[in-house]
Amino acid sequence: MVKAVKTKEQSKSRTSDKQTRQRIIDGLFYSLFSDEVAQFTGVFTYSKGSIEGILEDCYGRSKIEGLLSEQESLSFSKTYAGRPSIEYKFSFDKEKGLYLGAWKGADAFNGYASCKLDNSLIQSDANLIIEYFKSFDAMTNEERVRAIMDFMVGKGYFDVSQDSTTGESMLSLTEEGEKLAEEADRILDPEEKQILYNAVRKAEEDTEFDDDIPF
């Protein structure tokens, strides 16, 4: 009986195939800001604890890079073209058979997420995930306004100063902020302007603003 003899190259190739393989990921993410749930799905290459792949969701295609410890933890950076990365961190829940976690982005606020590897979500998975999302308090309107203001300060659209008399924080538009406001004044219809105006004024309960919004 003739036995096939493996060459070193063949052995290395088969070992590499076992160490590097393509896997699927399927999950849901919840945005606290919009109070909406969306699905994401994709594929990634797994090699020696590192992952790299592509996701698709309602916002388009993104690239992911991160780390996976089987049935323990999963973390990755998700990047859409031309945007800052969004960081995801999960821990594996053995009882549910799902990775549960949260996400945060510089221009996407934050929220929660859950996913499954190697198989698509089924209805019972989705039900468990929705219950997981419901376990967190929803964002109030005041918190949404505060998040917008913090984002605009971070982007350089507002300057923060203190009132010399009261010591209270005050916001005023920067040059870039004025350009943004002028553009908004040009493209927003009256109803949209009123919604934005009301949202800004809602924040006055916590912070004093200079009245230099030009619409």
N, C-alpha and C positions, 0 to 999 in steps of 0.2 A: 504494500500500500504506500503510495507516494504522499508525503505530507508537504504542504506548502510552507515555505519558509518566509517569514515576514522580514523585509528589509528595515533598517533603522528609519528610513524616510517614511515608509508606510505606517510604522508604529507611531511616529511623531504626528502624522496626519490624523490618525484615528483618535489619538489622545487630544489633539487640538479640537477636533469636531465635538468631543464630549465636553470640553471646557468652554467652548464658544458655541452658543446656539441662539437661534432666534425664538423669541417668546412673544406672546400677546398680552396686552394689558387692557382691561375694560373697567370703567368706573364712572362715578358721578361726582360733581363738585358743586358746592353750595356757596353762593356769594351773599355775604351778610348785607352788603350795600344795596344790591338790587332785590334781595329776598327771592332769588330764583335758583333753580337747580338745573344743571345741564350735564349731558353725557360726554365723556371722552373715551376714545379707543385708539389703539395703536399697536405698534410692534417695537421691540427693542432687542438688541444683541446683548447677551449676558456672558461675561468672561471674567473669571477670578474675582467675583464680587462687584465688578463695575458694569454699569449698563449705559447704553447709548441707543437712541432710537427716535421715532417720529410719532407724534400724537395728532389726532384730528378731533376738533370739537366745533361748536357753533361759531367760534371766532376765527376758525381757519386752522392751518397746519402749524405745528410747533416742533421744535427739537428738544429732546430731553437727554440729560446726562446726569448720572448719579451713582448711588451705591445700593446694593441689595444684600441683605443677610437673610437667607431663606427662612421664612416663617418666624421672623423676628422683627426686622425693620426694613424700611424702604425710604429713600430720600432722593430727590432729583431736582434739578433746575429746569424749568420749562421756558423756552424762549421763542416768541413769535418774531418774525422778521422785522427789524427796525425798532424793537421795543426792549425795555429792560427785562431781565429774567424774573420769573415767579418761582418762589421756593416752596416745594412740597416736602412734608415729613410725615411718615406713617409708622405705626406700630401694628404688628400682626395680632389680631384677636382670634385665638384658637377656637373659642366657642362659636363664633360667627363664621370663621373661615375667611375673613376679609382683612385687608389692611385698612386701618382707620387713622385719619390724621387731619392735618390743617395745611393751609397755604397762605402765602403773603407775597404781595408784589408792590414794587415802588409806585406803579401807576395803575394798579388793579385792586387796591385796598386789600381785603383779606377774607377768609372764609374757611370752610371745612371740606374734606374730600374723603372718598373711600374707593378702593379698587380691588380687583381680583386678577390674579395672574394665571395665564395658561388656559383659561376658560372664560367664556362670556358670562356676564351677569344674567341670572334668572330672576323671575318675579320675587321669589322669597328673599333673594339678596337685596333687591331694590327696596323691599319693604323694611328690611333691617337698616339699610342705609338711611332711608327717610326718617326712621325713628331716631337714629343717631344724630341727624341734623336737627331734629326737633328738640333734642335735649339741650340745645344752646339757646340763649335769649336772643330774640330778634333785635336788630338795630333800630333805635328810635329815630324819629325825624331829626331831633336835635343832634344825635350822634352822626347822622349822615351829613348834616350841614358842617359839623365840626371836622369830619373827615375831608370834605371838599376844601374847607379853608386851610387845613393842615397841608393838603396836597398842593394848593396854590401858593402857599408860603414856601414850601419846599421847592417848587418850580421857579420861584423868583418873581411871581406875579404880584405878591403883596409884600410890603415892608411891615415889620412889627416894631412898635415903639411903646413907650409908657407915658401916660399923661403925667406931666410934672406936678400937678396938683393932687390928683386922686391916686396915682400909681397904677391905674388900670391899664390893661393892654389895649392898644389901638392898632388897627390895620389901615394901611393906605396903599393905593395902587402904585406899583413901580412903572417905569417907562414901558417895560414889556407887558405889564398888566393892562395899561391904558390901550396899547395896541390890540390886545386880545378883546378888551371891552368894546372898542370901536368896531372890530370885526364882527363881534356878536350883535352889536346894534345894527349892522348892515344886513346880516343874514337871518336873524331871528324874527319870527312874526310876532305881532302884539301879544298873543296868548302865551307864547314861549317866553317872551320878555317878562310878563307878569309872574309866571311860575318861578323864574330865576330870581326876580326881585323879591318875591315873598319868601323864598328859601333863604336869601341873604339876610333879610330883615328878621327872620326867625332866630338867627344866631345872635341877635342883639341881647337876648336874655342872658347870655354868658359873657359877651365881649362887646366893647364899644368900637364902632367903626366910623371912619371919616366918610362923609357923604359925597364920595367922588365917583360913584358908579354912574356913567353917563347915559342911563336909560331908565 
